[in-house]
Amino acid sequence: MPDVTFHRVSLTGFGLYRDPVSFTFDSARSVLVGANETGKSTLVHGILGTLFGLRRSDDPVGLTTGRFRNWDSPSGFRGTIEFTVSGTRWKLGREFDTHKVSLLRSEGTGWTAEFEGEHNPGAHRNPDARRYVDALREILGIGDRQVLESVFCVTQDPDALEPGPVSDAVQGLVAGSGRQSFDGALEGLVDSLQSITREMRAFDIVRPGTTRPTDLRRDQELEITNREIADLRAKIESSRSTLADLAGIRKRRVEKQEIFKRGEEERRTVDRTLQAWNEWAGLKKDRERLEKEQAGLAEVVHTCESLRQQLGEGRKDLAKAYPEFSDAPVDLESRLEDMADLLEKKEALREEREAVESDIRESFGEDTLADEGAESLLSFLKERGRVEQDLEAKGQELQKIELLFAEARMRRWRKAAAFGLQGLVAGAVAGLVAEFGTGGFVAVIVAAGIAAGGIAFLTMRPKAADPDAVTRYKALGIEVARGFAALAPLNQRLGPLAGAGAGPLGELREKLRRLIEVSRDLADVEQGASKQTAEFRALLVAAGGDATVLRNRYSDYRERESALVKGESELAIRLEGGKTIEDLVRRKAGLDNEIQSLITTERQLRREHPSLEEAAMIEDAVELEKKHAGLRTRAERAAATIQAEDENIRTLHRDIAGREGSEVVDVASEEIRLRELEAKRDRLTLERDAIVLAYRATKAGIDRFQSSHRERLGASVHEWFGRLTGRPARRVELDARFEPCVTESAGQTCATEQLSGGAQDQLYLAVRLAVAEFIAGDVKLPLIFDDPFLTFDRERLDILRAALREISTSRQVILLTHREELREWGKPVEITNG
């Protein structure tokens, strides 16, 4: 049985596996056959993601949550692996979004947590992440995803590592340098040396990847230090002769410096006295301020206590005088005002209604509203007015039709007269022609006129009236008769009012409308007033049932309440906001302590500075200021002395500088600096030599290490390649960078790219198997194959099947493929949903 065996992998919300799914593997050889895009590669990524985590990113490339989170609202996003290591059962669970990991070890009937915490693959400095990787490396022999994917996961996934023989991480493990390749150590030494010196050729230092040493173009720290040492030595030697002439000047400078020193001592003494004086004056001022505050606070405490007592008694008297308002709502005053306004409005509307009724009775009789209500009477008046208006309109239309009939009759007579006149004219003309006498002439004219008129009447008579107009005239007559018939009962119901004119009846209608409007408003107001009086029944009882008395009583209550609130506000102001009298009492006690502390500090200060005792006895402010002015004058004199001697010293310095010239330096300080530079040069030289020695020793060790391990790993690759190809005579060796080189049986050397696709896959598989044996040590991880044999023909597949059968005797093999002919290569993977 292999040392490491994967038993079951469970995934939820991972890739195309939306719902929970579990894969159970055989301990020796397992085969999962499925078409492309059915989740075989997703299973491999699920194993890698559960072991080493997913980067939290929306990037759809690489092992990220954005690439592998299912988009169809899964119930979770997690993975679990159950495996055995040397007989011990383990269970590893991971939440991909939160990086929460639990690594459990089976013990008896339960599980013990080996690790529980957060492992974020992007947080390398997190202590939990380091502990998890260390635990994984201790259990499985590796803690690097790239190593597992490069060596133990044989895949055709385009997102996997390049299908080269050995990745950088695996190469580092093979070379024995941990997480970096063996060139990294030499790179670090070369970088360290180049930070010290530019000389590379003198020590034969070659950076990995180059063939010969090359000096840097710019000087580094060692060359710069040597140049500074040479320049400084020249300056010191030039200055030694000049400094001999400066001894006298420096002696005078020393004398002036002594005077300057005594002046500074005097100034410090006076300054200490002035500082003590100022401190004492400040303490005195603070004490007097606090004593004043203390007195004021005592007065405030007394005033507040008296005011609080008055307010307490006022509250008691208010509650006793107005018990009904103890639980009054906040808006009671406005609501009482509303009720009073409503009652006043009710009374006004009632008076207005009585006034309108009285007006109607006085104007139209006492019995006007006796039998009929205002609304009924108004309805009769409106109906009578409508009927009269309709009769008036129809009468006007009848008059128009009669006028048309009269005009038609007149037009007929006018035409007859016109034709008669024409006959008379014609007769006259005829008489003249016949030369009749006068009497005969008149008779003829008359006869002609009568004849012409008769003829005109008989022949030119107008047509009869329009038949439609006649029909409409008769219909209007019938409607008018009906209107008068309908008006009779209305007049009978109105009684005496029926004979009134249109003006008085219009006035009556307006007064009736106002009466109805006032009555309705009065009903609404009475309903609202009844509701409010019911709501304030208890308060009205206390006011004797009078709403005005209740309002006045509540107004008095509010006035006294406002006075109390004003007093409480004044108390709050005196108490400085949220403080209490007890706070002020405590503040007064604190002031007492502060004042006592200041008095104690004053006494201590006077003991330390006896000159303050005299000042403390002086009560006259003018005299006290004279004493203080004397101290200031003394301090000013000391400062003037210091300033004068400082100027003298500066003059001597300028004299020395003028003699020394620009080339003269302080030999003593520069010699110290020279020794520091020489020490720095020696240190840099020692570091350079140590790095050179380390480089040479490291390179020699790497060469020896590479040679021994490369030969052993190359022999293993050669053996596996011969077994996988069935051609043991074909030779495989590894170069200095562990790249494989194939030598044919005839002695011809060829690069990897010159091999056929199937031979390249066989070579890469041989390298993986050899590296797996090399780096795993005592821990043997399973080999996972994800459709890696696409270029294998039948002969290669038969050889590979025999090799995998042999490998599975010591290491678990998991084969994921879409090829049905590989189904019998192992036991089928058991898939469980849910």
BELGI-V507511 format. One record per backbone hydrogen bond with DSSP energy under -1.0 kcal/mol. NH is the residue of the N-H (numbers start at 1). CO is the residue of the C=O. Records with the same first field share a line. If there is no record, write none. Layout:
NH->CO  CO
This chain:
4->780
5->84
7->82
8->82
9->23
10->80
11->21
12->78
14->17
15->68
17->14
18->16
21->11
22->832
23->9
24->830
25->7
30->813
31->827
32->815
34->817
43->39
44->40
45->41
46->42
47->43
48->44
49->45
50->46
51->47
52->48
53->49
55->63
57->55
64->62
65->55
66->57
68->64
69->65
70->13
78->12
79->94
80->10
81->92
82->8
83->90
84->5
85->88
86->3
88->85
90->83
91->104
92->81
93->102
94->79
95->100
96->77
99->95
101->117
102->93
103->115
104->91
105->112
106->89
107->110
110->107
112->105
114->103
115->103
117->101
119->99
123->120
130->126
131->127
132->128
133->129
134->130
135->131
136->132
137->133
138->134
139->135
140->136
141->137
148->144
149->145
150->146
151->147
152->148
154->784
156->786
160->157
164->162
171->167
172->168
173->169
174->170
175->171
177->172
180->177
184->181
187->183
188->184
189->185
190->186
191->187
192->188
193->189
194->190
195->191
196->193
197->193
205->200
210->207
216->198
222->196
224->220
225->221
226->222
227->223
228->224
229->225
230->226
231->227
232->228
233->229
234->230
235->231
236->232
237->233
238->234
239->235
240->236
243->239
246->243
250->246
251->247
252->248
253->249
254->250
255->251
256->252
257->253
258->254
259->255
260->256
261->257
262->258
263->259
264->260
265->261
266->262
267->263
268->264
269->265
270->266
271->267
272->268
273->269
274->270
275->271
276->272
277->273
278->274
279->275
280->276
281->277
282->278
283->279
284->280
285->281
286->282
287->283
288->284
289->285
290->286
291->287
292->288
293->289
294->290
295->291
296->292
297->293
298->294
299->295
300->296
301->297
302->298
303->299
304->300
305->301
306->302
307->303
308->304
309->305
310->306
311->307
312->308
313->309
314->310
315->311
316->312
317->313
318->314
319->315
320->316
321->317
322->318
325->322
326->323
328->325
332->329
335->331
336->332
337->333
338->334
339->335
340->336
341->337
342->338
343->339
344->340
345->341
346->342
347->343
348->344
349->345
350->346
351->347
352->348
353->349
354->350
355->351
356->352
357->353
358->354
359->355
360->356
361->357
362->358
363->359
364->360
365->361
368->365
377->373
378->374
379->375
380->376
381->377
382->378
383->379
384->380
385->381
386->382
387->383
388->384
389->385
390->386
391->387
392->388
393->389
394->390
395->391
396->392
397->393
398->394
399->395
400->396
401->397
402->398
403->399
404->400
405->401
406->402
407->403
408->404
409->405
410->406
411->407
412->408
413->409
414->410
415->411
416->412
417->413
418->414
419->415
420->416
421->417
422->418
423->419
424->420
425->421
426->422
427->423
428->424
429->425
430->426
431->427
432->428
433->429
434->430
435->431
436->431
441->437
442->438
443->439
444->440
445->441
446->442
447->443
448->444
449->445
450->446
451->447
452->448
453->449
454->450
455->451
456->452
457->453
458->454
459->455
460->456
470->466
471->467
472->468
473->469
474->470
475->471
476->472
477->473
478->474
479->475
480->476
481->477
482->478
483->479
484->480
485->481
486->482
487->483
488->484
491->487
492->488
493->489
494->490
495->491
497->494
498->495
499->496
500->497
505->501
506->502
507->503
508->504
509->505
510->506
511->507
512->508
513->509
514->510
515->511
516->512
517->513
518->514
519->515
520->516
521->517
522->518
523->519
524->520
525->521
526->522
527->523
528->524
529->525
530->526
531->527
532->528
533->529
534->530
535->531
536->532
537->534
540->536
541->537
542->538
543->539
544->541
545->540
546->543
550->546
551->547
552->548
553->549
554->550
555->551
556->552
557->553
558->554
559->555
560->556
561->557
562->558
563->559
564->560
565->561
566->562
567->563
568->564
569->565
570->566
571->567
572->568
573->569
574->570
575->571
576->573
577->572
584->580
585->581
586->582
587->583
588->584
589->585
590->586
591->587
592->588
593->589
594->590
595->591
596->592
597->593
598->594
599->595
600->596
601->597
602->598
603->599
604->600
605->601
606->602
607->603
608->604
609->605
612->609
613->610
615->611
616->612
617->613
624->620
625->621
626->622
627->623
628->624
629->625
630->626
631->627
632->628
633->629
634->630
635->631
636->632
637->633
638->634
639->635
640->636
641->637
642->638
643->639
644->640
645->641
646->642
647->643
648->644
649->645
650->646
651->647
652->648
653->649
654->650
655->651
656->652
657->653
658->654
659->655
660->656
661->657
664->661
667->665
670->666
671->667
672->668
673->669
674->670
675->671
676->672
677->673
678->674
679->675
680->676
681->677
682->678
683->679
684->680
685->681
686->682
687->683
688->684
689->685
690->686
691->687
692->688
693->689
694->690
695->691
696->692
697->693
698->694
699->695
700->696
701->697
702->698
703->699
704->700
705->701
706->702
707->703
708->704
709->705
710->706
711->707
712->708
713->709
714->710
715->711
716->712
717->713
718->714
719->715
720->716
721->717
722->718
723->719
724->720
725->721
726->722
730->727
731->743
733->741
735->739
738->735
741->733
742->750
743->731
744->748
747->744
750->742
754->751
755->752
760->756
761->757
762->758
763->759
764->760
765->761
766->762
767->763
768->764
769->765
770->766
771->767
772->768
773->769
774->770
775->771
776->772
779->776
783->812
784->152
785->814
786->154
787->816
792->789
797->793
798->794
799->795
800->796
801->797
802->798
803->799
804->800
805->801
806->802
807->803
808->804
809->806
810->807
811->807
813->28
814->783
815->30
816->785
817->32
822->819
823->820
825->822
827->29
829->31
830->24
832->22
834->20
